[in-house]
Amino acid sequence: MPSNIEVMVLDDESTVCERLKDFLEKKGMKVEAFTDSSTAVERLSQKQFHVVVTDLKMQGPTGLDILVAVKKQNLPTQVVIITGYRTFEATRAAEYVGAYAFLDKPFHMDELYGLVEKAAKKARKQDLK
């Protein structure tokens, strides 16, 4: 299944972005990575991804802004938010808007992979409806 999974990775820290991209590509996923959230929002208007993995806190549009942008398009894309700054308010907002998952940094890469794989399955099921 992983070879057909399209993933966007967004984190303003280039090393985090590169590590996630490399890891998911080694698992057979197709990954586009961005360190600039404004550029990522633009790309979301051009291409549909199964899963978006985004940092919560960034300059420009935040992870919650990315989530809202995805949901406004009414696509089956699932959003996994990663953060080192989880707050109750951010968690509630993300759940309310429809984030697939919230993952605290630091996390195990295999944990992220499992979430992305499950999120992609959900995106595919919704795409068939």
Stockholm file with secondary structure:
# STOCKHOLM 1.0

chainA/1-129         MPSNIEVMVLDDESTVCERLKDFLEKKGMKVEAFTDSSTAVERLSQKQFHVVVTDLKMQGPTGLDILVAVKKQNLPTQVVIITGYRTFEATRAAEYVGAYAFLDKPFHMDELYGLVEKAAKKARKQDLK
#=GR chainA/1-129 SS CGGGCEEEEECSSHHHHHHHHHHHHHTTCEEEEESCHHHHHHHHTTCCCSEEEEESSCSSSCHHHHHHHHHHTTCCCEEEEEESCCCHHHHHHHHHHTCSEEEESSCCHHHHHHHHHHHHHHHHHHHTC
#=GC SS_cons         CGGGCEEEEECSSHHHHHHHHHHHHHTTCEEEEESCHHHHHHHHTTCCCSEEEEESSCSSSCHHHHHHHHHHTTCCCEEEEEESCCCHHHHHHHHHHTCSEEEESSCCHHHHHHHHHHHHHHHHHHHTC
//
